[in-house]
Amino acid sequence: MCEKTSDLLEASHRRMLVWCDANGGVPEGYAESALAEIAFWRSVEAHTSVEFAASMFGQWQDERLSASDGT
């Protein structure tokens, strides 16, 4: 069984908040956006499976990376 995508995102969000606090503050809207994304992935996990959500998240990240580098 893989780790929950929502748990990984929540941990990243906490690290980002610490970094932001040390570097000038949290950008407006960041926390709300991050929490909405975490809630979305929790919903995907609840309605499908942890493995499906992880696979879907990985595919989404791959597509975003490909789009950003023009491939």
Rosetta silent file (secondary structure, phi, psi, omega in degrees, C-alpha in Angstrom):
SEQUENCE: MCEKTSDLLEASHRRMLVWCDANGGVPEGYAESALAEIAFWRSVEAHTSVEFAASMFGQWQDERLSASDGT
SCORE:     score description
SCORE:     0.000 S_00000001
   1 L     0.000  139.690 -178.652    0.000    0.000    0.000 S_00000001
   2 L   -94.740  165.859  177.537    1.296    3.468   -0.852 S_00000001
   3 L   -69.217  150.251  178.478    1.193    6.610    1.234 S_00000001
   4 L   -69.153  131.840  176.111   -1.879    8.772    0.906 S_00000001
   5 H   -57.198  -41.865 -178.763   -1.386   11.622   -1.525 S_00000001
   6 H   -62.830  -37.601  178.151   -3.380   13.871    0.809 S_00000001
   7 H   -67.000  -41.144  178.265   -1.039   13.082    3.732 S_00000001
   8 H   -64.814  -42.077  178.551    2.024   13.852    1.614 S_00000001
   9 H   -66.050  -38.612  178.771    0.487   17.119    0.425 S_00000001
  10 H   -64.127  -41.646  177.194   -0.477   18.073    3.973 S_00000001
  11 H   -63.611  -41.546  177.446    3.098   17.485    5.168 S_00000001
  12 H   -63.770  -40.359  178.506    4.418   19.573    2.271 S_00000001
  13 H   -60.743  -45.105  178.844    1.917   22.305    3.107 S_00000001
  14 H   -61.407  -42.902  178.036    3.128   22.413    6.732 S_00000001
  15 H   -63.321  -39.471  179.653    6.769   22.653    5.555 S_00000001
  16 H   -64.970  -40.144  178.123    5.814   25.427    3.136 S_00000001
  17 H   -62.804  -40.699  176.965    4.091   27.405    5.903 S_00000001
  18 H   -62.534  -46.207  179.286    7.233   27.165    8.054 S_00000001
  19 H   -60.893  -44.952 -179.841    9.367   28.291    5.102 S_00000001
  20 H   -61.111  -44.092  179.228    6.981   31.178    4.353 S_00000001
  21 H   -59.061  -36.623 -179.517    7.011   32.333    7.979 S_00000001
  22 H   -81.047  -10.508 -173.700   10.815   32.430    7.867 S_00000001
  23 L  -129.748   38.824  172.039   10.879   34.224    4.506 S_00000001
  24 L   105.001    0.217  176.218    8.453   37.101    4.659 S_00000001
  25 L   106.910  165.236 -177.609    5.077   35.548    5.279 S_00000001
  26 L   -82.808  127.210  177.969    2.495   33.397    3.593 S_00000001
  27 L   -60.271  144.329 -179.927    1.331   34.695    0.196 S_00000001
  28 L   -57.296  130.406  177.137   -2.315   35.737    0.120 S_00000001
  29 L    86.844  -12.185 -177.396   -4.557   32.844   -0.849 S_00000001
  30 H   -60.771  -51.976 -174.342   -1.851   30.174   -0.561 S_00000001
  31 H   -60.302  -43.286 -179.707   -3.248   28.425    2.519 S_00000001
  32 H   -62.802  -43.301  179.475   -6.799   28.328    1.156 S_00000001
  33 H   -64.352  -44.155 -179.204   -5.635   26.932   -2.186 S_00000001
  34 H   -63.515  -43.697 -179.684   -3.426   24.317   -0.551 S_00000001
  35 H   -66.313  -35.205  176.654   -6.186   23.173    1.797 S_00000001
  36 H   -65.737  -40.125  178.443   -8.645   22.934   -1.101 S_00000001
  37 H   -65.640  -42.528  177.831   -6.181   20.763   -3.039 S_00000001
  38 H   -60.706  -43.749  178.893   -5.631   18.513   -0.017 S_00000001
  39 H   -62.609  -39.347  177.934   -9.414   18.170    0.401 S_00000001
  40 H   -59.859  -48.369 -177.500   -9.771   17.276   -3.283 S_00000001
  41 H   -68.638  -32.352  173.445   -7.216   14.458   -3.018 S_00000001
  42 H   -61.854  -40.264  178.531   -8.819   13.194    0.213 S_00000001
  43 H   -65.013  -43.077  177.411  -12.100   12.994   -1.695 S_00000001
  44 H   -60.128  -45.177  179.389  -10.457   11.087   -4.555 S_00000001
  45 H   -61.483  -41.349 -177.416   -8.929    8.660   -2.027 S_00000001
  46 H   -69.217  -33.296 -175.653  -12.276    8.220   -0.253 S_00000001
  47 H   -94.794  -11.132  178.127  -14.240    7.589   -3.447 S_00000001
  48 L  -127.832 -102.919  175.578  -11.673    5.394   -5.213 S_00000001
  49 L  -156.583  162.599  177.913   -8.534    4.118   -3.509 S_00000001
  50 H   -60.611  -41.631 -178.960   -5.247    5.430   -2.170 S_00000001
  51 H   -65.410  -42.113  178.743   -3.417    3.732   -5.042 S_00000001
  52 H   -63.209  -44.844  179.628   -5.698    5.236   -7.686 S_00000001
  53 H   -61.004  -42.274  179.150   -5.304    8.723   -6.209 S_00000001
  54 H   -63.330  -41.992  178.502   -1.513    8.340   -6.133 S_00000001
  55 H   -65.025  -44.346  179.344   -1.479    7.193   -9.749 S_00000001
  56 H   -62.654  -43.009  178.796   -3.797   10.009  -10.807 S_00000001
  57 H   -63.140  -44.152  178.453   -1.666   12.579   -8.954 S_00000001
  58 H   -60.421  -43.255  178.870    1.511   11.212  -10.560 S_00000001
  59 H   -64.480  -42.272  178.860   -0.008   11.413  -14.025 S_00000001
  60 H   -61.611  -42.731  178.352   -1.213   14.967  -13.370 S_00000001
  61 H   -64.268  -43.425  178.277    2.288   15.990  -12.210 S_00000001
  62 H   -58.898  -42.832  179.693    3.879   14.386  -15.286 S_00000001
  63 H   -65.763  -39.449  178.170    1.480   16.286  -17.544 S_00000001
  64 H   -65.077  -42.232  179.189    2.211   19.567  -15.765 S_00000001
  65 H   -64.925  -42.926  178.777    5.958   19.012  -16.078 S_00000001
  66 H   -61.907  -41.737 -179.701    5.655   18.132  -19.756 S_00000001
  67 H   -66.890  -34.667 -177.401    3.569   21.234  -20.403 S_00000001
  68 H   -76.473  -25.873  178.913    6.030   23.463  -18.570 S_00000001
  69 H  -103.000    4.666  173.808    9.070   22.244  -20.513 S_00000001
  70 L    80.246   13.619  178.940    7.297   22.130  -23.856 S_00000001
  71 L   -96.277    0.000    0.000    7.438   18.359  -24.449 S_00000001
